[in-house]
Amino acid sequence: MDELGDWAFPESVQPRPEDVRFDLEAALDAVVQVRAEIPEDAFTASILGTERGGNGVVIRADGLVLTIGYLITEAQTVWLTTNRGAVVAGAKGVDDALSDALTSGVKNTAKVIVREVARFYASRGWIDPSRVPK
């Protein structure tokens, strides 16, 4: 995968907390980079590649991340990078009713449950530690 290095939008186009009616820092912290490694013999490898990258959004306090399905289809390894630069391993798959309800009707989506993200956020005081899955 190509490395983009560190870059940012110019300050003049970056959102400012005083210009929005929501917690801008929390919203930005909810966005994660998703990187996935797929085996070379996987069905989709020749079409979608063996290294995929994109974004996801943490949609629940326990670390549930919503992303586009092709990123993690047949993935052997999933890595997430938080807005603050922490890199954590992800685990595919969720089968609870709430996550199914959140993604029903959304085409080509996949769910990634990332306890490590929740634990990291809890360790920083960004989420309630009691919400982190055991």
PyMOL commands that set and color helices and strands:
alter all, ss='L'
color gray80, all
select helices_A, chain A and resi 11-13+17-19+24-29+45-48+69-72+97-103+115-123+129-131
alter helices_A, ss='H'
color red, helices_A
select strands_A, chain A and resi 31-37+51-58+64-68+77-81+87-92+109-113
alter strands_A, ss='S'
color yellow, strands_A
deselect
rebuild
show_as cartoon
